Amino acid sequence: MNEEDIEDANNRVKQVDDNNSILPPITRRSTMKGAAATGASSFFASSMATAADNTNQSESSDRTLVDTPPMGWNSWNTFYCDIDAGLIKDTADAMVENGMKEVGYEYICIDDCWMASERDVNGNLQPDPETFPNGIDAVADYVHKRGLKLGIYQSAGTTTCEGLPGSLGYEEKDAQSFADWGVDYLKYDNCGEHYGLSAIERYTRMHKALEATDRDILLSICEWGDNDPWMWAPEAGGNLWRTTGDIKPLWSAKENLWGNGIIDIIDQNEPLAEYAGPGHWNDPDMLVVGVDLPEYPNLTEAEDRTHFGMWAMMAAPLIAGNDIRNMSEETRNILTNYELIEINQDPAGNQAIRIQRTTGQDGLSRSVWAKKLANGDRAVGLLNRSDRRTTITTSAQEVGLDEASCYVARNLWNGTNWQTAGLIGATALSS
């Protein structure tokens, strides 16, 4: 870094410290077990100031069911089994009315517990007669009329995770039911007895069954990353595949609470960038932005921002898990941040690479992430996991831009632009 860059860094950090007007820090505080800690992230788009064309846009003419990471909502993270047709319809209404549909969300996904405890006499799945009395097809019709698509849940075993009828051995029947009902997306879990069949064989069976119907249905492989699905899922017909265990509204995992925190999942998903791209996506699990569970500490607004921003950088599916019918303005603003969504939906389909990682005296890391966009620009994420105020810097060259006399950078949280000789940086302040 030359003297001009150093001076630029010092001036910018001073401006942040003085009034937060340039690069406002994002802080978090966790009070779990009385501990206090901070973490922060800032996300930027950066390009050469002289670059004004999009000649590097992806020229691929191949079409898939998921050219960009799917966006939508799923019932599980907030409602678990407390679901019914009314909830699904109301959520579809909310997605249209609160601006989520406008920025790209389109799937309304019903998770486990939608079906009756037994199949009918012909071996067909039956919707629960109390919670879905008019069937799944009626719900699908309602969702489709709102300009959205319907997702549903099943498992590649004898039962679902809640002990209801699974699809193993019934793949053709169930796939045809889904097609007849108007389903557009299948989340296919990994619970129940497997009878010694490999994950590859079980998921391939469902893929072939879906292909035999006359309807395009996305296949989301929810195998939890146990058998390295990124190595075989595309050949097994998966459009996206879970790379981790279940997420919970935690900054990091806790011994007394089940599930992964967002930092744990970022670490697990980080080495898998080469496997993501148009038509096939690493899935680090659904979003917990705005999720409020009484048994968990839940995320602060700053942690929600970090979570959403890193999922955007990682080209992860953006499947909201909160109650979008009743959410705060802060949560809505995070979920509908169009500039970060554009980073997530960039047609090049690149998953961000961690290009820099340092460890502070507290033993916690600060890292820099870069994502090449289709037009040649770079999206940059600065992630602070420490409990101390920390300045994180990188340069245009380090994130992969060609050398130039001047660059334009944009803060994707507050919408401010600035010119720089090459420095990109921010200060994260402790609580």
C-alpha positions in Angstrom: 0.0 0.0 0.0 1.5 3.3 -1.1 1.6 6.6 0.9 -1.5 7.9 -0.9 -3.4 4.8 0.1 -2.3 5.0 3.7 -3.4 8.7 3.9 -6.7 7.8 2.3 -7.2 5.0 4.8 -6.4 7.3 7.8 -8.8 10.0 6.6 -11.6 7.6 5.9 -11.3 5.8 9.3 -11.2 9.3 11.0 -14.4 10.2 9.2 -16.1 7.0 10.3 -14.9 7.5 13.9 -16.1 11.1 13.9 -19.6 10.7 12.5 -20.2 7.4 10.8 -21.0 9.3 7.6 -18.9 7.4 5.1 -18.7 3.7 6.1 -21.0 3.2 9.0 -19.9 0.2 11.1 -22.1 -2.7 11.7 -21.8 -4.0 15.3 -23.4 -6.8 17.1 -23.8 -7.6 20.8 -24.5 -11.1 22.2 -25.7 -11.3 25.8 -25.8 -15.1 25.8 -24.5 -16.3 29.2 -23.7 -12.7 30.1 -20.9 -12.5 27.4 -20.5 -9.4 25.3 -18.9 -9.7 21.8 -19.0 -7.8 18.6 -18.8 -8.7 15.0 -19.3 -6.7 11.8 -19.5 -6.8 8.1 -19.5 -4.2 5.4 -20.3 -5.0 1.7 -19.1 -2.9 -1.3 -19.2 -3.0 -5.0 -16.0 -1.7 -6.7 -15.0 -1.0 -10.2 -12.6 1.1 -12.2 -13.9 4.6 -12.5 -13.2 4.5 -16.3 -15.2 1.3 -16.9 -18.6 2.0 -18.3 -19.6 -1.1 -20.4 -20.8 -4.6 -19.7 -18.8 -6.4 -22.3 -17.9 -9.1 -19.8 -21.5 -10.1 -19.1 -22.1 -13.9 -19.2 -22.8 -15.0 -22.8 -24.0 -18.5 -21.9 -27.1 -19.4 -23.8 -27.7 -22.6 -21.7 -30.9 -22.3 -19.7 -31.6 -24.1 -16.5 -34.3 -24.1 -13.9 -32.1 -22.0 -11.6 -29.8 -19.7 -13.6 -29.5 -17.7 -10.3 -29.9 -18.8 -6.7 -33.6 -19.4 -5.9 -35.3 -16.8 -3.7 -38.4 -17.4 -1.6 -39.7 -18.3 1.9 -40.0 -21.6 3.8 -42.2 -22.3 6.8 -39.9 -24.4 9.0 -37.5 -21.9 10.7 -40.4 -20.0 12.4 -43.4 -22.3 12.4 -42.1 -25.9 12.5 -45.2 -28.1 12.3 -47.7 -25.3 13.2 -48.8 -24.7 9.6 -52.0 -24.7 7.6 -53.4 -23.5 4.3 -54.3 -20.2 5.7 -50.7 -19.5 6.8 -49.4 -20.3 3.3 -51.9 -18.2 1.6 -51.4 -15.2 3.9 -47.6 -15.5 3.4 -48.1 -15.4 -0.3 -50.2 -12.3 0.1 -47.5 -10.7 2.3 -44.7 -11.5 -0.2 -46.6 -9.6 -2.8 -47.6 -6.7 -0.6 -44.3 -6.1 1.4 -42.0 -5.7 -1.7 -40.3 -9.1 -1.5 -41.8 -10.3 -4.8 -40.8 -7.1 -6.5 -37.1 -7.7 -5.7 -37.1 -11.3 -6.8 -38.6 -13.6 -4.1 -40.9 -16.1 -5.8 -41.1 -19.5 -4.0 -43.6 -20.1 -1.1 -42.4 -23.4 0.4 -44.3 -25.7 2.7 -42.0 -27.7 4.9 -42.6 -30.9 7.0 -46.0 -31.8 8.5 -48.3 -30.9 5.6 -49.3 -34.6 5.0 -51.6 -37.0 6.7 -50.0 -39.8 8.9 -50.9 -42.5 6.4 -51.1 -42.9 2.6 -54.4 -43.7 1.0 -55.5 -47.2 -0.1 -53.7 -46.7 -3.4 -50.4 -45.6 -1.8 -50.8 -42.0 -2.5 -49.8 -39.2 -0.2 -52.7 -37.3 1.4 -52.6 -33.7 2.7 -53.6 -33.4 6.3 -57.4 -33.1 6.2 -57.5 -30.6 9.1 -54.8 -28.2 8.1 -55.1 -28.5 4.3 -58.7 -29.5 3.9 -58.9 -28.5 0.2 -55.7 -30.1 -0.8 -52.3 -28.9 -1.9 -53.5 -28.1 -5.4 -55.9 -25.5 -4.0 -53.0 -23.8 -2.2 -50.9 -24.0 -5.3 -53.6 -22.3 -7.4 -53.8 -19.5 -4.9 -50.0 -19.0 -4.8 -49.8 -19.1 -8.6 -52.5 -16.5 -8.9 -50.3 -14.2 -6.9 -47.6 -14.6 -9.5 -45.5 -16.9 -7.2 -44.5 -20.5 -7.1 -45.2 -23.3 -4.6 -42.6 -25.5 -2.9 -43.2 -28.6 -0.9 -41.2 -31.0 1.4 -40.5 -34.7 1.4 -37.8 -37.0 2.5 -35.6 -39.6 0.7 -36.3 -42.2 3.4 -39.2 -44.1 4.8 -40.4 -41.2 6.9 -39.9 -37.5 7.1 -38.0 -35.9 10.0 -41.3 -35.6 11.9 -42.2 -39.3 11.3 -44.7 -38.8 8.5 -44.7 -40.9 5.3 -41.5 -40.5 3.3 -40.9 -41.0 -0.4 -38.5 -44.0 -0.5 -40.1 -46.6 -2.7 -42.9 -44.2 -3.7 -40.8 -41.8 -5.9 -42.9 -42.1 -9.0 -46.3 -41.8 -7.2 -45.1 -38.8 -5.2 -43.5 -37.0 -8.1 -46.7 -37.4 -10.1 -48.7 -36.1 -7.2 -46.5 -33.1 -6.9 -46.8 -32.4 -10.6 -50.6 -32.9 -10.6 -50.9 -30.5 -7.6 -48.9 -27.8 -9.3 -45.7 -27.9 -7.2 -42.7 -26.0 -8.5 -40.0 -26.8 -5.9 -39.2 -29.9 -3.9 -37.1 -29.8 -0.7 -36.0 -33.4 -0.4 -34.7 -34.3 3.1 -32.7 -37.2 4.4 -34.7 -38.7 7.3 -36.2 -42.1 7.8 -34.9 -45.6 7.1 -32.7 -45.9 4.0 -32.6 -49.7 3.6 -28.9 -49.5 2.8 -29.3 -47.4 -0.3 -26.8 -44.7 -0.9 -27.7 -41.0 -0.9 -26.8 -40.9 -4.6 -29.2 -43.7 -5.5 -32.1 -42.3 -3.4 -31.8 -38.8 -4.7 -31.3 -40.0 -8.3 -34.5 -42.0 -8.0 -36.5 -38.9 -7.2 -34.8 -36.8 -9.9 -35.8 -39.4 -12.5 -39.3 -39.5 -11.2 -39.6 -35.8 -11.4 -38.2 -35.8 -14.9 -40.9 -38.3 -16.0 -43.6 -35.9 -15.2 -44.7 -33.1 -17.4 -43.8 -30.3 -15.0 -40.6 -28.5 -14.2 -39.9 -29.0 -10.5 -36.7 -27.9 -8.8 -34.9 -30.5 -6.7 -33.4 -29.2 -3.5 -31.2 -31.9 -2.0 -31.3 -31.6 1.8 -28.7 -34.2 2.7 -27.0 -31.9 5.2 -23.6 -32.2 3.5 -23.0 -35.6 5.1 -21.8 -37.3 1.9 -20.2 -34.4 0.1 -23.2 -33.8 -2.2 -21.4 -31.0 -4.1 -19.3 -33.9 -5.6 -22.4 -35.8 -7.0 -25.6 -33.8 -6.7 -25.6 -32.2 -10.2 -25.4 -35.7 -11.7 -28.1 -36.9 -9.4 -30.4 -34.1 -10.7 -30.0 -31.7 -7.8 -30.4 -28.0 -8.6 -29.1 -27.0 -5.1 -27.8 -29.0 -2.2 -27.3 -28.4 1.5 -23.7 -28.1 2.5 -24.2 -27.9 6.2 -26.4 -29.0 9.1 -29.4 -27.0 10.2 -29.1 -23.2 10.9 -30.5 -21.5 14.0 -30.7 -17.8 14.9 -27.2 -17.9 16.5 -24.1 -15.9 15.8 -22.1 -19.1 16.6 -22.9 -22.5 18.0 -23.7 -22.9 21.7 -23.2 -26.1 23.7 -26.6 -25.8 25.3 -28.5 -25.1 22.0 -28.9 -27.3 19.0 -27.9 -26.1 15.6 -25.3 -24.1 13.7 -24.7 -20.4 13.9 -24.1 -18.2 10.9 -20.4 -18.0 11.5 -20.1 -21.8 11.7 -22.0 -22.2 8.4 -19.9 -19.5 6.6 -16.8 -21.5 7.6 -18.2 -24.8 6.4 -19.4 -23.4 3.1 -16.3 -21.3 2.4 -14.1 -24.1 0.7 -16.9 -25.0 -1.7 -16.9 -22.1 -4.1 -15.8 -24.1 -7.1 -18.9 -26.2 -7.0 -21.4 -23.3 -7.3 -22.6 -21.8 -10.5 -25.6 -21.2 -12.8 -27.9 -24.2 -12.5 -26.2 -25.7 -9.4 -25.9 -24.0 -6.1 -24.3 -24.7 -2.7 -27.0 -24.3 -0.1 -25.8 -23.2 3.4 -29.4 -23.5 4.6 -32.3 -21.0 4.8 -32.1 -17.5 6.2 -32.9 -16.8 9.9 -33.0 -13.0 9.4 -35.7 -11.7 11.7 -36.5 -15.2 13.1 -37.7 -15.0 16.7 -37.5 -18.2 18.7 -38.1 -18.1 22.5 -35.4 -20.7 23.1 -32.7 -19.0 21.2 -30.9 -15.6 21.6 -31.8 -14.7 18.0 -29.8 -12.3 15.9 -29.4 -8.6 16.4 -30.0 -6.3 13.4 -26.3 -6.1 12.8 -26.0 -9.9 12.8 -28.9 -10.1 10.5 -27.1 -7.8 8.1 -24.0 -9.9 8.3 -26.0 -13.0 7.7 -27.8 -11.7 4.7 -24.8 -10.0 3.2 -22.6 -13.1 3.4 -25.4 -15.3 1.9 -25.6 -12.8 -1.0 -21.8 -13.0 -1.4 -21.8 -16.8 -1.3 -24.4 -17.0 -4.1 -26.6 -18.9 -1.6 -30.3 -19.5 -2.1 -32.2 -16.6 -0.3 -35.0 -18.5 1.3 -36.4 -16.4 4.1 -37.5 -18.2 7.3 -39.1 -15.4 9.4 -42.8 -14.5 9.6 -42.9 -12.2 6.7 -46.5 -11.3 7.5 -45.3 -9.5 10.7 -41.8 -8.2 10.5 -40.0 -5.1 11.6 -39.1 -2.4 9.1 -35.4 -3.2 9.8 -35.9 -6.8 8.8 -37.9 -5.9 5.7 -35.1 -3.5 4.7 -32.5 -6.2 5.0 -34.4 -8.8 3.1 -35.3 -6.4 0.3 -31.9 -4.7 -0.1 -31.9 -4.8 -3.8 -28.2 -4.0 -4.4 -27.2 -7.0 -2.3 -29.8 -9.1 -4.0 -28.2 -8.1 -7.3 -24.9 -9.4 -6.0 -26.5 -12.7 -5.1 -28.4 -12.9 -8.4 -25.4 -11.9 -10.6 -25.5 -14.0 -13.8 -21.9 -15.1 -13.5 -23.0 -17.2 -10.5 -19.7 -16.9 -8.7 -19.5 -17.7 -5.0 -17.3 -15.3 -3.1 -13.7 -16.3 -2.2 -12.1 -15.4 1.1 -8.9 -13.7 -0.1 -7.6 -12.5 3.3 -7.8 -13.7 6.8 -6.0 -12.4 9.9 -6.3 -13.3 13.6 -6.3 -10.7 16.3 -5.1 -10.9 19.9 -8.5 -12.1 20.9 -8.1 -15.1 18.7 -10.9 -14.1 16.4 -10.5 -13.5 12.7 -11.1 -10.6 10.4 -11.5 -11.5 6.7 -11.9 -10.1 3.3 -14.2 -11.7 0.7 -14.3 -11.0 -3.0 -16.8 -12.0 -5.7 -16.3 -11.4 -9.4 -19.4 -10.1 -11.1 -20.4 -10.7 -14.7 -19.6 -7.2 -15.8 -16.0 -7.4 -14.4 -16.8 -5.4 -11.2 -16.0 -6.9 -7.8 -18.3 -7.2 -4.7 -16.2 -7.1 -1.5 -17.2 -8.1 2.0 -15.3 -7.2 5.1 -16.1 -9.5 8.0 -15.1 -8.9 11.6 -15.7 -11.6 14.2 -13.8 -10.0 17.1 -14.9 -8.2 20.2 -12.7 -5.2 19.4 -12.9 -2.2 17.2 -11.1 -3.2 14.1 -10.2 -1.5 10.8 -10.2 -4.0 7.9 -8.7 -2.9 4.6 -7.9 -4.3 1.2 -7.2 -2.9 -2.2 -8.6 -3.0 -5.7 -5.7 -5.1 -6.9 -6.1 -7.6 -4.0 -9.8 -8.2 -4.9 -8.8 -8.8 -8.6 -9.4 -5.5 -10.4 -6.9 -4.3 -13.0 -4.6 -1.5 -12.1 -6.1 2.0 -12.7 -5.6 5.5 -11.5 -9.0 5.7 -9.9 -11.8 3.4 -8.8 -15.4 3.9 -7.8 -16.6 2.1 -4.7 -20.2 1.9 -3.4 -21.4 0.9 0.1 -24.3 -1.5 -0.5 -25.9 -0.8 2.9 -26.2 3.0 2.8 -25.9 3.6 -1.0 -23.0 6.0 -0.8 -20.3 6.2 -3.5 -16.7 7.4 -3.3 -13.6 7.5 -5.4 -10.4 5.8 -4.2 -6.9 5.3 -5.5 -7.4 1.7 -4.6 -8.1 1.4 -0.9 -11.3 -0.4 0.3 -11.8 -0.4 4.0 -14.1 0.1 7.0 -13.9 0.3 10.8 -16.1 -2.0 12.9 -16.7 -0.6 16.4 -17.2 -2.5 19.6 -20.4 -2.2 21.5 
